[in-house]
């Protein structure tokens, strides 16, 4: 069984919520890609639609949307996700993960695409705490 830490971002209020996902809900997220819209029932938000925006593995290696698959690869990056240049034109070979969620992923970032009947704060008031910024 895999366990994920999901960070759910409420785009209206700007708050983020840290939710632990395990069991069959976590298994159903495996194989999904960055940019896909999934049902909110996976993280305890029935009636909501969530868009997967990214994630990272246990080492902190980020996922990239433009890299297919689930493998970790070392790419020569100039600027963007995974590497930020210190001076113009700098490039560096950096490890990044593909856009597919696998069992090696620990954290999944999600944003709310469609809102449900209950408010997010009301739903998460008992279970999940807001993520620290």
VMD Tcl script that draws the C-alpha trace (Angstrom):
set ca {
  {0.00 0.00 0.00}
  {1.16 3.50 -0.77}
  {0.53 6.63 1.25}
  {0.49 10.14 -0.18}
  {0.60 13.55 1.43}
  {-1.63 15.74 -0.69}
  {-1.58 19.51 -0.56}
  {-4.98 20.83 -1.67}
  {-4.96 24.50 -2.67}
  {-8.18 26.51 -2.41}
  {-7.70 29.02 -5.24}
  {-10.49 31.33 -4.00}
  {-9.07 31.94 -0.52}
  {-5.41 31.11 -1.18}
  {-5.28 28.59 1.67}
  {-3.69 25.17 1.36}
  {-4.70 22.04 3.26}
  {-2.46 19.06 4.04}
  {-4.38 15.78 3.66}
  {-3.05 12.24 4.11}
  {-4.33 9.77 1.50}
  {-3.94 6.02 1.96}
  {-5.58 2.74 1.06}
  {-7.58 2.28 -2.11}
  {-7.88 6.05 -2.66}
  {-4.08 6.30 -2.90}
  {-3.89 3.30 -5.21}
  {-6.41 4.88 -7.58}
  {-4.19 7.98 -7.94}
  {-1.28 5.90 -9.28}
  {-1.01 6.31 -13.04}
  {-2.58 9.77 -13.13}
  {-0.64 12.59 -14.82}
  {-0.01 16.23 -13.98}
  {-2.84 18.32 -15.41}
  {-5.52 15.64 -15.04}
  {-8.71 16.47 -13.16}
  {-9.67 13.85 -10.55}
  {-12.64 13.43 -8.24}
  {-12.33 15.05 -4.83}
  {-13.51 11.91 -3.03}
  {-9.88 10.70 -3.05}
  {-8.92 13.40 -0.52}
  {-12.20 13.64 1.38}
  {-13.89 16.35 -0.70}
  {-17.01 14.73 -2.20}
  {-18.51 16.78 -5.04}
  {-15.25 18.59 -5.78}
  {-12.97 18.24 -8.82}
  {-9.21 18.60 -8.23}
  {-6.49 19.28 -10.78}
  {-3.10 17.64 -10.19}
  {-0.46 20.37 -10.38}
  {2.73 18.56 -9.33}
  {4.47 16.57 -6.65}
  {7.78 15.24 -5.38}
  {9.39 12.03 -4.18}
  {10.98 11.25 -0.80}
  {14.22 13.00 -1.79}
  {12.40 16.17 -2.80}
  {12.91 15.60 -6.52}
  {10.14 17.55 -8.30}
  {7.85 16.27 -11.01}
  {7.83 18.02 -14.41}
  {4.77 18.25 -16.62}
  {6.76 18.16 -19.87}
  {8.58 14.90 -19.03}
  {6.51 11.77 -19.82}
  {6.59 8.67 -17.63}
  {7.29 8.10 -13.96}
  {11.07 7.62 -13.98}
  {13.69 9.87 -12.43}
  {15.97 11.40 -15.05}
  {18.91 13.79 -15.05}
  {18.25 16.60 -17.52}
  {20.30 19.61 -18.56}
  {18.08 22.49 -17.44}
  {18.50 26.21 -17.95}
  {15.70 27.77 -15.90}
  {12.32 26.59 -14.69}
  {10.94 23.82 -12.54}
  {13.79 21.92 -10.89}
  {16.52 24.54 -11.34}
  {16.76 28.32 -11.07}
  {19.73 30.00 -12.67}
  {21.99 32.32 -10.67}
  {23.23 34.20 -13.72}
  {21.82 34.51 -17.25}
  {22.58 31.52 -19.45}
  {23.56 29.14 -16.64}
  {22.69 25.47 -17.21}
  {22.98 22.49 -14.89}
  {22.26 18.77 -15.02}
  {19.56 18.16 -12.42}
  {17.41 15.18 -11.40}
  {13.67 15.50 -12.09}
  {10.77 13.05 -12.19}
  {8.26 12.42 -14.95}
  {4.67 13.61 -14.93}
  {3.05 10.29 -13.98}
  {2.27 9.50 -10.32}
  {3.93 6.29 -9.16}
  {4.57 4.52 -5.85}
  {7.83 6.50 -5.39}
  {5.94 9.80 -5.16}
  {5.32 11.02 -1.61}
  {3.71 14.44 -2.04}
  {1.02 15.40 -4.57}
  {-0.01 19.00 -5.13}
  {-3.60 19.67 -6.20}
  {-5.73 22.73 -6.91}
  {-9.51 22.90 -6.74}
  {-10.97 23.04 -10.26}
  {-14.70 22.76 -9.38}
  {-16.27 23.47 -6.03}
  {-18.79 21.20 -4.32}
  {-21.82 21.84 -2.12}
  {-19.95 22.22 1.22}
  {-17.20 24.76 1.84}
  {-13.62 23.52 2.04}
  {-13.04 24.91 5.53}
  {-16.20 23.20 6.75}
  {-15.11 19.85 5.33}
  {-11.54 20.01 6.62}
  {-12.41 21.56 10.01}
  {-12.32 18.22 11.79}
  {-9.78 16.18 9.79}
  {-7.00 18.13 8.10}
  {-5.08 21.16 9.29}
  {-4.15 24.03 6.98}
  {-0.63 23.70 5.58}
  {1.97 26.13 6.88}
  {3.28 28.70 4.41}
}
mol new
graphics top color blue
foreach p $ca { graphics top sphere $p radius 0.5 }
foreach p [lrange $ca 0 end-1] q [lrange $ca 1 end] { graphics top cylinder $p $q radius 0.2 }
display resetview
